[in-house]
């Protein structure tokens, strides 16, 4: 299948190309002889300049956005305006193998990897926030953009109709719900909405595909690691180790970090 790659690079002030733009640095491995569109969101001058130069030298397209725009909103806009198969790539992805030959069955709309449902962040002494299983945003293949939008519009036709002009039209945003005494959070991204609605539309990466890439966890905002993961010390240690490896551009040491991160969540997974 001929994929159109879209790379979303988000970079806070403290981010550097070796942690926030690894998808560009290793793009020729993952998608050889492909041209990408780079969507840049951030305040890091170093990362922006690197992205601009990479696009100019390789014939790729560069688009800069207001630094407050959300990655999930960009994903929604990209897919909504697409008719051909697209692959959405996070700027922190690191490629180790060719992914351009990936294909989806006709019965599937999109493919990627899933983080499990887990509860770690405390609400009070007795209850914790339950984060629903979520589609990982590092790599998402969408073979049927028109069908994906059709499903989203069907789900949201009562509370966020397609012609809505106000904030209720945010079909890409996260959602929180209280039910039976528990607080559930659905991660942002309209693919999560589709997945929770009908998991049969999704194809989970097999071991071979999953082994072709990694990600620099929190690579786009290294200074916020402790604030984000203070309640998950095992995750924090893994993330900081990955960032240090990326800072030295020793990407071989990142191999397996996503599986290690997933394994460390096991004590918090909600069955």
C-alpha positions as CSV (number, residue, x, y, z in Angstrom):
1,X,0.0,0.0,0.0
2,X,1.3,3.5,-0.9
3,X,1.3,5.5,2.3
4,X,1.4,9.3,2.6
5,X,3.6,10.0,5.7
6,X,2.7,12.9,8.0
7,X,5.1,13.6,10.9
8,X,3.9,15.8,13.8
9,X,6.8,17.3,15.6
10,X,6.0,18.9,19.0
11,X,8.9,20.6,20.8
12,X,8.8,22.6,24.0
13,X,11.5,25.2,24.7
14,X,13.9,22.6,26.3
15,X,13.6,20.0,23.5
16,X,16.4,19.3,21.0
17,X,16.4,17.5,17.6
18,X,18.0,14.3,19.0
19,X,15.0,13.7,21.3
20,X,12.1,15.5,19.6
21,X,12.8,14.9,15.8
22,X,14.1,11.4,15.7
23,X,11.5,10.4,13.2
24,X,13.2,12.7,10.7
25,X,16.7,11.5,11.6
26,X,15.6,7.9,10.9
27,X,12.9,8.4,8.3
28,X,14.9,7.0,5.4
29,X,15.0,3.6,7.3
30,X,11.3,3.5,8.0
31,X,10.0,4.9,4.8
32,X,12.7,4.8,2.1
33,X,12.1,6.9,-1.0
34,X,9.0,8.5,0.5
35,X,8.3,12.2,0.8
36,X,6.8,13.4,4.1
37,X,4.8,16.4,5.4
38,X,6.2,17.7,8.6
39,X,3.8,19.5,10.9
40,X,5.7,21.5,13.5
41,X,4.3,22.7,16.7
42,X,6.5,24.2,19.4
43,X,8.8,26.8,20.9
44,X,12.2,25.2,20.3
45,X,14.2,27.2,17.8
46,X,16.7,24.4,17.4
47,X,14.1,21.8,16.6
48,X,12.2,24.1,14.2
49,X,15.4,25.0,12.3
50,X,16.4,21.3,12.1
51,X,12.9,20.4,10.6
52,X,13.0,23.3,8.1
53,X,16.5,22.3,6.9
54,X,15.6,18.6,6.7
55,X,12.6,19.4,4.6
56,X,14.4,21.8,2.3
57,X,17.3,19.3,1.7
58,X,15.1,16.3,1.2
59,X,12.2,17.8,-0.8
60,X,9.7,17.3,2.1
61,X,6.9,19.8,3.0
62,X,7.2,21.9,6.2
63,X,4.1,23.5,7.9
64,X,4.4,25.5,11.1
65,X,1.4,25.9,13.5
66,X,0.5,28.0,16.6
67,X,2.3,26.3,19.5
68,X,-1.0,25.7,21.3
69,X,-2.5,23.4,18.7
70,X,-2.9,19.8,19.8
71,X,-1.4,16.8,18.1
72,X,-4.8,15.1,18.2
73,X,-6.4,18.0,16.5
74,X,-3.8,17.8,13.7
75,X,-4.5,14.1,13.3
76,X,-8.2,14.8,12.9
77,X,-7.5,17.6,10.3
78,X,-5.1,15.4,8.3
79,X,-7.4,12.4,8.1
80,X,-10.5,14.6,7.4
81,X,-8.8,16.2,4.5
82,X,-7.3,13.0,3.1
83,X,-8.7,10.6,0.5
84,X,-5.6,8.4,0.2
85,X,-4.0,6.1,2.9
86,X,-2.0,8.1,5.4
87,X,0.5,7.2,8.1
88,X,0.6,9.5,11.2
89,X,4.1,9.6,12.8
90,X,5.1,11.2,16.1
91,X,8.3,13.2,15.9
92,X,9.8,11.1,18.6
93,X,9.6,7.8,16.6
94,X,12.8,6.0,15.9
95,X,12.9,3.6,12.9
96,X,14.9,0.4,12.8
97,X,13.2,-1.3,9.8
98,X,11.2,-0.6,6.7
99,X,7.5,0.0,7.5
100,X,6.4,1.3,4.1
101,X,5.2,-2.1,3.0
102,X,2.7,-2.4,5.9
103,X,-0.8,-3.4,4.8
104,X,-4.2,-3.6,6.4
105,X,-7.1,-6.0,5.6
106,X,-10.0,-4.4,3.8
107,X,-12.1,-4.9,6.9
108,X,-9.9,-2.7,9.0
109,X,-9.8,1.1,9.1
110,X,-6.5,1.7,11.0
111,X,-3.6,-0.1,12.5
112,X,-1.2,0.7,15.4
113,X,-0.4,-0.4,19.0
114,X,-2.5,-0.3,22.1
115,X,-1.6,0.8,25.7
116,X,-3.7,-1.1,28.3
117,X,-6.3,0.2,30.6
118,X,-4.6,1.1,33.9
119,X,-5.1,2.9,37.1
120,X,-2.2,4.7,38.7
121,X,-2.9,8.4,39.3
122,X,-4.6,8.7,42.8
123,X,-7.9,10.7,43.1
124,X,-8.1,10.1,46.9
125,X,-7.0,7.4,49.4
126,X,-9.4,4.9,48.0
127,X,-9.8,5.6,44.3
128,X,-7.5,6.1,41.3
129,X,-8.1,7.6,37.8
130,X,-8.8,4.8,35.3
131,X,-7.2,5.5,31.9
132,X,-8.9,3.5,29.2
133,X,-6.8,1.5,26.7
134,X,-5.5,3.9,24.1
135,X,-4.1,3.8,20.6
136,X,-0.4,4.8,20.8
137,X,0.2,7.9,18.7
138,X,3.8,7.0,17.7
139,X,2.7,5.3,14.5
140,X,-0.9,5.0,13.2
141,X,-1.7,3.7,9.7
142,X,-5.1,4.8,8.4
143,X,-6.0,3.1,5.1
144,X,-9.5,4.4,4.8
145,X,-9.7,8.1,5.9
146,X,-13.2,8.6,4.5
147,X,-14.6,5.7,6.4
148,X,-12.8,6.7,9.5
149,X,-14.5,10.1,9.4
150,X,-17.9,8.5,8.7
151,X,-17.6,6.4,11.8
152,X,-16.6,9.4,13.9
153,X,-19.6,11.4,12.6
154,X,-21.9,8.5,13.4
155,X,-20.7,8.4,17.0
156,X,-20.9,12.1,17.5
157,X,-24.0,13.0,15.5
158,X,-26.1,13.9,18.7
159,X,-23.6,15.7,20.9
160,X,-21.1,17.1,18.3
161,X,-22.8,17.2,14.9
162,X,-20.6,17.9,11.9
163,X,-22.0,21.4,11.3
164,X,-21.3,22.6,14.9
165,X,-19.2,25.7,15.1
166,X,-18.5,25.8,18.8
167,X,-16.1,23.9,21.1
168,X,-18.6,21.0,21.3
169,X,-17.3,20.1,17.8
170,X,-14.0,18.8,19.2
171,X,-14.2,15.3,18.0
172,X,-10.5,14.8,18.6
173,X,-10.4,15.7,22.3
174,X,-10.1,13.5,25.3
175,X,-13.1,12.7,27.5
176,X,-13.7,12.0,31.2
177,X,-16.7,10.2,32.6
178,X,-17.9,9.2,36.1
179,X,-19.8,5.9,36.2
180,X,-20.6,3.6,39.1
181,X,-18.3,5.5,41.5
182,X,-15.3,5.4,39.2
183,X,-13.6,8.1,37.1
184,X,-12.7,7.0,33.6
185,X,-10.5,8.9,31.1
186,X,-10.4,8.3,27.4
187,X,-7.2,9.6,25.9
188,X,-7.4,12.4,23.2
189,X,-7.4,11.4,19.6
190,X,-10.4,10.4,17.5
191,X,-8.8,7.0,16.8
192,X,-9.4,6.2,20.5
193,X,-13.1,7.1,20.0
194,X,-13.3,4.7,17.1
195,X,-11.4,1.9,18.9
196,X,-13.7,2.1,22.0
197,X,-16.8,2.2,19.7
198,X,-15.8,-0.8,17.6
199,X,-12.4,-2.5,18.2
200,X,-12.9,-4.7,15.1
201,X,-12.0,-1.7,12.9
202,X,-8.5,-1.7,14.4
203,X,-5.5,-4.0,13.6
204,X,-2.9,-4.4,16.3
205,X,0.7,-4.5,15.1
206,X,2.3,-8.0,15.2
207,X,5.6,-8.5,16.9
208,X,7.6,-8.0,13.7
209,X,6.0,-4.6,12.9
210,X,6.2,-3.5,16.6
211,X,10.0,-4.4,16.4
212,X,10.6,-1.9,13.5
213,X,10.3,1.2,15.6
214,X,10.6,2.7,19.1
215,X,9.9,6.1,20.6
216,X,11.7,8.6,22.8
217,X,9.2,8.8,25.5
218,X,8.6,12.4,26.6
219,X,11.3,13.4,24.1
220,X,9.4,16.5,23.1
221,X,9.2,17.9,26.6
222,X,12.1,16.5,28.7
223,X,11.7,18.9,31.7
224,X,8.1,17.7,32.5
225,X,9.0,14.0,33.1
226,X,8.9,14.1,36.9
227,X,5.7,16.1,37.0
228,X,4.0,13.7,34.6
229,X,5.3,10.4,36.1
230,X,5.9,11.1,39.7
231,X,3.2,8.5,40.6
232,X,4.9,6.0,38.3
233,X,8.6,5.7,39.5
234,X,9.3,2.7,37.3
235,X,8.1,4.6,34.2
236,X,10.1,7.7,35.2
237,X,13.3,5.7,35.4
238,X,12.7,4.1,32.0
239,X,11.8,7.4,30.3
240,X,14.9,9.2,31.7
241,X,17.1,6.4,30.5
242,X,15.7,6.6,27.0
243,X,16.1,10.4,26.9
244,X,19.7,10.1,27.9
245,X,20.3,7.6,25.2
246,X,18.6,9.9,22.6
247,X,20.6,12.9,23.7
248,X,23.7,11.0,22.8
249,X,22.0,9.8,19.6
250,X,22.6,6.2,20.8
251,X,19.4,5.0,19.4
252,X,20.4,1.3,19.6
253,X,20.0,1.6,23.4
254,X,16.4,2.6,22.9
255,X,15.6,-0.8,21.4
256,X,12.9,-2.4,23.4
257,X,12.0,0.6,25.5
258,X,8.3,0.6,24.6
259,X,7.9,-3.1,25.7
260,X,9.8,-2.3,28.9
261,X,7.5,0.6,29.5
262,X,4.4,-1.5,28.8
263,X,5.7,-4.3,31.1
264,X,6.3,-1.8,34.0
265,X,2.5,-0.9,33.9
266,X,1.5,-4.5,34.7
267,X,0.9,-3.8,38.4
268,X,-1.6,-1.0,37.5
269,X,-3.4,-2.7,34.6
270,X,-7.2,-3.0,35.1
271,X,-8.4,-6.4,33.8
